[in-house]
Amino acid sequence: MKRIVAIGGGELKRGETLPVDAYLAAEAQRSAGERRACALFVPTASHDCMPYYNTFHKVYTGRFGLKTDVALTISRPFDTEKMRAKFARADLIYVGGGNTVFMLQSWKESGLFDCLREAYERGTLIAGLSAGAICWFEEMYSDSVVEGEYAMHPGLGWIKGKISPHYNERMLDFDGIVLYNKYRAWGLENGAALEFADGVPVKTVAGGGKVWLLDGSDGVSVHKTEWNADQTESPAAGHPPA
């Protein structure tokens, strides 16, 4: 089973995502069995920011007892063999926030994309916050090209649909995009996490925020439903009606 946990936002160093982090750490340890689980941090979107990794290490090792490692591609030459070994050891791959468009381009240029794709295909749990949450979708709402200017950008397309992170902060603007284009989409608030299994939404992880299903397909207003695992509907297609 291929799993992705998308986290809408929140400051890791302030403990704003701890309920989600606890869930991810427990799932990683469950996968590892009797051995100590390993979490691999991917900080490409923050240009390999080491203080960001240090925070991740403090949370996932200091609080939850996992081993951690980091996949650096910006600050040092890319070694395919060593990087594949890091991904093979990981029970959890966590993609940090930052510049989403830069991150995707860098992955393709460095070769890290292949490592991620192989890990996803073999069922390694993948999680990400903000940039690391939205990059897997067909389209994502981001200001990664010009800071402060938000627009829709193509993602990897591993998960069908459209998405905005930090929805509690970007609600008005994103709702306008959804309505104008008659989209159906996801809105993830800070602290909210939505898990996908084989591309299908299966559960939310309580972390202080909400997951919203947005539907502007009638072109009149954006209809909002708080999504949970009991719902049978999802905006997977993400396209306006014909």
C-alpha positions in Angstrom: 0.0 0.0 0.0 1.3 3.5 -1.0 0.7 6.0 1.8 1.1 9.8 2.0 0.2 12.0 5.0 -0.3 15.6 4.0 0.0 18.2 6.8 -1.5 21.6 6.1 1.0 23.6 8.2 2.2 24.4 11.7 5.6 25.1 13.3 7.4 21.9 14.2 9.8 23.7 16.6 6.8 25.1 18.5 5.1 21.8 18.8 2.2 22.8 16.7 2.0 19.5 14.9 2.8 17.1 17.8 -0.3 15.0 17.5 0.4 14.4 13.9 4.1 13.8 14.6 3.2 11.2 17.3 1.0 9.4 14.8 3.8 9.3 12.2 6.4 8.1 14.7 4.1 5.4 15.9 3.3 4.2 12.3 7.1 4.2 11.5 7.8 2.1 14.6 5.0 -0.3 13.8 6.5 -0.7 10.3 10.0 -1.3 11.8 8.8 -3.9 14.2 11.3 -4.8 16.9 14.1 -2.7 15.5 14.4 1.0 16.1 12.6 2.9 13.4 14.4 5.5 11.2 12.9 8.7 9.9 14.5 10.4 6.9 14.1 14.2 6.6 14.1 15.8 3.2 14.7 19.6 3.5 15.0 20.5 -0.2 12.3 23.1 -0.1 14.2 25.0 2.6 17.4 24.8 0.6 18.8 22.1 2.9 18.3 24.2 6.0 20.2 22.3 8.8 18.5 24.1 11.7 15.2 22.7 10.3 16.7 19.2 10.4 18.0 19.8 13.9 14.4 20.6 15.0 13.1 17.5 13.3 15.8 15.4 15.0 14.9 16.9 18.4 11.2 16.0 18.0 11.5 12.6 16.3 14.5 11.4 18.3 14.3 13.4 21.5 10.5 13.0 22.0 9.6 9.8 20.1 12.9 7.8 20.1 13.3 7.3 16.4 16.7 7.4 14.6 16.8 10.2 12.1 18.8 10.9 8.9 18.8 13.8 6.4 18.8 13.8 2.6 20.9 16.7 1.4 21.0 17.6 -2.3 21.6 21.4 -2.4 24.7 21.7 -0.1 26.7 18.7 -1.4 27.2 16.6 -4.5 24.5 13.9 -5.0 25.7 10.4 -4.5 23.1 8.0 -5.9 24.2 4.9 -4.2 24.4 6.5 -0.7 21.1 8.3 -1.2 19.3 5.1 -2.2 20.7 3.4 0.9 19.3 6.2 3.1 15.8 5.8 1.5 16.0 2.0 1.8 16.6 2.3 5.6 13.8 4.7 6.2 10.5 3.7 7.8 9.2 7.3 7.4 10.2 9.9 4.8 9.3 13.4 5.9 9.4 16.3 3.4 9.7 19.7 5.0 8.2 23.0 4.0 9.6 25.9 1.9 9.6 26.6 -1.8 7.6 23.9 -3.6 8.4 24.8 -7.2 12.1 25.0 -6.4 11.9 21.7 -4.6 10.3 19.8 -7.4 12.8 21.2 -10.0 15.7 20.3 -7.7 14.5 16.7 -7.2 14.4 16.1 -10.9 17.8 17.7 -11.5 19.6 15.9 -8.6 18.0 12.5 -9.0 16.3 12.6 -5.7 12.9 12.2 -7.4 13.8 8.6 -8.4 14.6 7.8 -4.8 11.3 9.2 -3.6 9.3 7.4 -6.3 10.9 4.1 -5.5 10.2 4.5 -1.8 6.6 5.4 -2.5 6.1 2.4 -4.8 7.5 0.0 -2.2 5.2 1.3 0.4 7.4 3.5 2.7 5.3 5.9 4.6 5.7 9.4 3.2 4.6 12.6 5.0 5.1 16.3 4.4 4.2 19.7 5.7 3.1 22.6 3.5 5.4 22.2 0.4 5.9 18.6 1.5 2.1 18.1 1.7 1.0 19.6 -1.6 3.7 18.5 -4.0 2.1 15.1 -4.6 -1.1 16.5 -6.1 -2.0 17.4 -9.7 -2.2 21.1 -8.9 -1.2 23.1 -5.8 -1.8 26.6 -4.5 1.6 28.3 -3.7 3.6 31.5 -3.9 6.8 29.6 -4.8 7.5 31.5 -8.0 7.0 35.1 -6.7 6.8 35.5 -2.9 3.4 36.8 -1.9 1.8 36.1 -5.3 -0.2 33.0 -5.0 -1.2 30.9 -8.0 -1.9 27.3 -9.1 1.1 25.3 -10.1 1.5 21.7 -11.4 2.5 19.1 -8.9 3.7 15.5 -9.3 0.2 14.1 -9.9 0.6 11.1 -7.6 -2.7 12.1 -6.0 -5.5 13.4 -8.1 -7.0 16.9 -7.4 -6.1 20.3 -6.3 -5.0 21.5 -2.8 -4.0 24.5 -0.7 -2.0 24.3 2.5 -2.4 26.8 5.3 -6.1 27.1 4.3 -7.0 29.0 7.5 -4.6 31.7 6.3 -5.4 31.6 2.5 -9.1 30.9 2.6 -10.4 34.0 0.9 -8.0 34.0 -2.0 -8.1 30.2 -2.5 -11.9 30.2 -2.4 -11.9 32.8 -5.1 -9.6 30.6 -7.3 -11.9 27.6 -6.6 -15.1 29.5 -7.5 -13.7 31.3 -10.6 -12.4 28.0 -12.1 -15.3 25.9 -10.8 -12.9 23.6 -9.1 -13.3 20.9 -6.5 -10.4 20.9 -4.1 -8.9 20.3 -0.7 -8.2 23.0 1.9 -5.8 21.9 4.7 -5.6 24.1 7.7 -2.5 24.4 9.9 -2.4 21.4 12.2 -4.6 19.4 9.9 -3.4 16.2 8.3 -5.0 14.0 5.7 -3.8 10.5 4.9 -4.1 8.9 1.4 -3.7 5.2 0.7 -3.1 4.3 -2.9 -4.3 7.9 -3.8 -7.5 7.6 -1.9 -8.3 9.7 1.2 -8.7 7.4 4.2 -8.4 9.3 7.4 -7.7 12.6 9.1 -5.2 12.9 11.9 -6.3 15.2 14.7 -3.7 18.0 15.1 -5.8 21.1 15.9 -6.8 22.0 12.3 -9.5 20.9 9.9 -9.6 19.3 6.5 -12.1 20.9 4.1 -13.7 19.6 0.9 -14.3 22.6 -1.3 -16.8 22.6 -4.2 -17.2 25.6 -6.5 -18.4 23.6 -9.5 -21.8 25.4 -9.7 -20.0 28.7 -10.3 -22.2 30.5 -7.7 -20.5 29.8 -4.3 -18.0 27.6 -2.7 -19.7 24.8 -0.8 -17.5 23.6 2.2 -17.7 20.3 4.0 -15.4 19.3 6.9 -14.0 16.0 5.7 -13.5 12.9 7.8 -13.0 9.2 7.2 -16.7 8.5 7.3 -17.3 10.4 4.1 -17.6 8.7 0.8 -17.1 11.7 -1.4 -13.7 13.3 -2.2 -12.6 15.9 -4.7 -10.3 13.5 -6.4 -11.1 14.5 -10.0 -10.5 18.1 -9.1 -11.9 19.4 -12.5 -14.8 21.7 -13.3 -17.8 20.0 -14.8 -18.1 19.8 -18.6 
